[in-house]
């Protein structure tokens, strides 16, 4: 991740952050400690209260934990683009038996018609991805057989799916 010191939460500056600004590290430590383990309940809470920035902190934390657990997947793993339709970007990273599918929404406002902040659930229709058994590292939800985007994005707006 490309994160400037002090931008672990939302930073809506129109310029690069000035690293000389004071950073409230105590607040960031407190929020980080409050996150706990990934779960569907945590995901729902983070989406509901997305303005507090914990959702960004969660994605960064879990992503960095996965990279620490398996650095070779990120350094040497192969990259394969996946067709997720016009409203999602997806790719597969693999190395040996380890496989990770990364999926993010594209043009989400067209899916939600501006009625909600994130494209969750049925707005994804019947679009599916790779079959298999997967775990979303951001929510700890498990998926078997064909991956339906409406299921993957039922509770959280981004997914890193680790093959089990």
JOFEN-V98018 format. One line per field, one symbol per residue. psi: psi as a letter, one per 20 degrees, with the letter a starting at -180 (. if undefined). burial: + if it has 9 or more other ideal C-beta (glycine too) atoms within 8 Angstrom, else -. A space follows every 10 residues. Layout:
psi->???
burial->???
This chain:
psi->qnpqpikhap okqjrqqoii qqpnhggggg gghigaqprh ggggggghkh hiihgggggg ghghgghhhm hhghhiqqpo qqojaijqpq rppqocippp pppqqplhhh hikjiqhqnq ciiicjprbp rapqpohhij qqpqbpophh ggkhiqiqpo opp.
burial->---+-+-++- ------+--- -------+-- ++--+--+++ -+++-++-++ --++++++++ ++++-++--+ --+---+--- -+-+--++-+ +++++--+++ +++++--+-- ++-----+++ --++--+-+- -+-+++++++ +++---++++ -+++++++++ +++-
